[in-house]
Amino acid sequence: MRNVVRLFNDEVGVELCERTGRSPAFQYLQIGCSRKAEQQMLSFAKAQVGKPFNMLAMVRSVAWPRKTNQRNYYCAELVASVLKSGGLMCA
């Protein structure tokens, strides 16, 4: 598995990494897409590397959804933004 985008509430924040195996603790979904969409998503993800996790935005999103500010993310927000950049999710 290549080009995994991860986001944790730590000093790294957003990170782009490569995984060599699959954890039995998770379910994996492979999304078919064009090479162009793949490159757009990868480029977008690379531009997010180092941005911080936003715990407050995650908690607030339950009652007050926000429009992503692209300065920081919470987990689902980052995934949605990556998918949108490749045209795999509508705004």
C-alpha positions as CSV (number, residue, x, y, z in Angstrom):
1,M,0.0,0.0,0.0
2,R,1.4,3.4,-1.0
3,N,0.8,7.0,-0.2
4,V,-1.2,6.8,3.0
5,V,-2.3,10.1,4.5
6,R,-2.4,10.0,8.2
7,L,-3.3,12.7,10.8
8,F,-2.7,12.4,14.5
9,N,-3.0,14.8,17.4
10,D,0.8,15.0,17.9
11,E,3.8,17.2,16.9
12,V,3.8,15.7,13.3
13,G,0.1,16.4,12.4
14,V,-0.5,15.5,8.8
15,E,2.0,13.0,7.3
16,L,2.2,11.2,4.0
17,C,3.7,7.8,4.3
18,E,4.0,4.3,2.8
19,R,2.7,1.2,4.4
20,T,4.0,-2.2,3.6
21,G,1.4,-4.3,5.2
22,R,-2.2,-4.4,6.4
23,S,-3.3,-4.4,10.0
24,P,-5.9,-6.9,10.9
25,A,-7.4,-4.3,13.1
26,F,-8.6,-2.2,10.1
27,Q,-10.8,-2.6,7.1
28,Y,-9.3,-1.3,3.8
29,L,-11.1,0.1,0.8
30,Q,-9.5,0.5,-2.5
31,I,-11.0,3.3,-4.6
32,G,-10.7,3.0,-8.3
33,C,-9.8,6.3,-10.0
34,S,-7.9,7.7,-12.9
35,R,-4.1,8.3,-12.8
36,K,-4.9,12.1,-13.0
37,A,-7.2,11.9,-10.0
38,E,-4.6,9.9,-8.1
39,Q,-1.9,12.5,-8.9
40,Q,-4.2,15.4,-7.9
41,M,-5.0,13.7,-4.5
42,L,-1.3,13.0,-3.9
43,S,-0.3,16.5,-4.7
44,F,-3.0,17.9,-2.4
45,A,-2.0,15.6,0.4
46,K,1.7,16.5,0.0
47,A,0.8,20.2,0.4
48,Q,-0.9,19.4,3.7
49,V,2.1,17.7,5.3
50,G,3.0,19.3,8.7
51,K,-0.3,21.0,9.2
52,P,-1.7,20.4,12.7
53,F,-4.7,18.3,14.0
54,N,-7.6,20.4,15.2
55,M,-9.3,18.8,18.2
56,L,-11.7,21.7,18.7
57,A,-12.9,21.5,15.1
58,M,-13.5,17.8,15.4
59,V,-15.6,18.3,18.6
60,R,-17.5,21.3,17.2
61,S,-18.3,19.5,14.0
62,V,-21.0,17.5,15.7
63,A,-23.1,20.6,16.3
64,W,-21.5,23.3,14.2
65,P,-20.0,22.0,10.9
66,R,-17.2,24.2,9.6
67,K,-15.9,25.0,6.2
68,T,-12.3,23.7,6.1
69,N,-9.8,26.5,6.6
70,Q,-6.9,24.4,5.2
71,R,-4.6,25.7,8.0
72,N,-5.4,22.6,10.2
73,Y,-7.6,19.5,10.0
74,Y,-9.4,16.8,11.9
75,C,-9.3,13.3,10.5
76,A,-12.5,13.0,8.5
77,E,-12.1,16.6,7.2
78,L,-8.7,15.7,5.8
79,V,-10.0,12.5,4.1
80,A,-12.9,14.5,2.6
81,S,-10.6,17.2,1.3
82,V,-8.2,14.7,-0.3
83,L,-11.1,12.9,-2.0
84,K,-12.6,16.3,-3.2
85,S,-9.2,17.3,-4.7
86,G,-9.3,14.2,-6.9
87,G,-13.0,14.7,-7.9
88,L,-14.1,11.6,-6.0
89,M,-16.4,13.5,-3.6
90,C,-18.7,16.4,-4.2
91,A,-18.4,19.6,-2.2
